[in-house]
Amino acid sequence: MNMTQVALKFGGLLSLLLALSHCTFYRAFDWKAEFTKTSPLAAHVLYTIHVFLIPFFLFFAYVAFFHTAELAGSSPLGLALSTFYSAFWLARSLWQITYLRPPVEGRIEKLMPLHYGLTAAFFVMSAAFALPLATHLFRTAA
């Protein structure tokens, strides 16, 4: 197993952990109470988007674990999928930094480690899934 495949499997592990953590959101963020403060349609849309992210993360974990060679660039579709997932996590990293910053006042000391930990995990996932494209571009340039 080469470095790219190891990075992809690690990215798959992070994707699996994110899927599992998303399974706790309803309780962790007390959405039952929070959703009563908004319209039923807004609550249903948010919950639906959230629920359908879980299989998305699980799918990429599965592909990273069991179709590593394809993601690593042995097929054009695998290279496209890894590039897409890398771009997805790069965008999510930037969103975390700019849009989901913890408030300056309040519970900042509790939220800052989570904020920076998630930001780092998203950048690591982006880098792991970008490695196949970087390797492909390096090979074609050489």
MOGIVEN-V486098 format. One record per residue. RES is the residue in one small letter. SS is DSSP state (@ for helix, = for strand, . for the rest). D_CENTER is the distance of its C-alpha to the mean C-alpha in Angstrom with 2 decimals. Layout:
# MOGIVEN-V486098
res,ss,d_center
RES,SS,D_CENTER
RES,SS,D_CENTER
This chain:
# MOGIVEN-V486098
res,ss,d_center
m,.,23.40
n,.,22.68
m,@,20.32
t,@,17.95
q,@,17.79
v,@,17.28
a,@,14.33
l,@,12.77
k,@,13.64
f,@,12.18
g,@,8.77
g,@,9.51
l,@,10.59
l,@,7.57
s,@,5.82
l,@,9.23
l,@,9.46
l,@,6.74
a,@,8.71
l,@,11.79
s,@,11.29
h,@,10.82
c,.,14.14
t,.,15.79
f,@,15.11
y,@,18.36
r,@,20.46
a,@,18.75
f,.,19.00
d,.,22.27
w,@,21.39
k,@,24.74
a,@,26.58
e,@,24.31
f,@,24.47
t,.,28.27
k,.,28.20
t,.,26.85
s,.,28.02
p,@,27.38
l,@,25.90
a,@,23.33
a,@,22.46
h,@,22.22
v,@,20.03
l,@,17.51
y,@,17.65
t,@,17.46
i,@,14.34
h,@,12.70
v,@,14.32
f,@,13.28
l,@,9.51
i,@,10.25
p,@,11.93
f,@,9.44
f,@,6.95
l,@,10.37
f,@,11.60
f,@,9.30
a,@,10.11
y,@,13.66
v,@,13.88
a,@,12.78
f,@,15.35
f,@,18.10
h,.,18.01
t,@,17.21
a,@,20.28
e,@,19.49
l,@,16.02
a,@,17.92
g,@,20.19
s,@,22.97
s,.,22.51
p,@,21.86
l,@,19.56
g,@,17.42
l,@,17.40
a,@,16.50
l,@,13.51
s,@,12.18
t,@,13.09
f,@,11.43
y,@,7.97
s,@,8.83
a,@,10.10
f,@,7.29
w,@,5.26
l,@,8.87
a,@,9.69
r,@,7.17
s,@,8.70
l,@,12.01
w,@,11.73
q,@,11.18
i,@,14.21
t,@,16.39
y,.,15.93
l,.,14.79
r,.,17.24
p,.,19.18
p,.,22.73
v,.,25.42
e,.,27.62
g,.,27.06
r,.,24.63
i,@,23.17
e,@,23.90
k,@,21.77
l,@,18.77
m,@,18.74
p,@,17.56
l,@,14.60
h,@,13.89
y,@,14.29
g,@,12.54
l,@,9.22
t,@,10.03
a,@,10.92
a,@,8.00
f,@,5.78
f,@,9.03
v,@,9.55
m,@,6.68
s,@,8.11
a,@,11.46
a,@,11.25
f,@,10.57
a,@,13.08
l,@,15.71
p,@,17.10
l,@,17.85
a,@,19.37
t,@,21.41
h,@,22.53
l,@,23.63
f,@,25.41
r,@,27.25
t,@,28.38
a,@,29.57
a,.,31.57
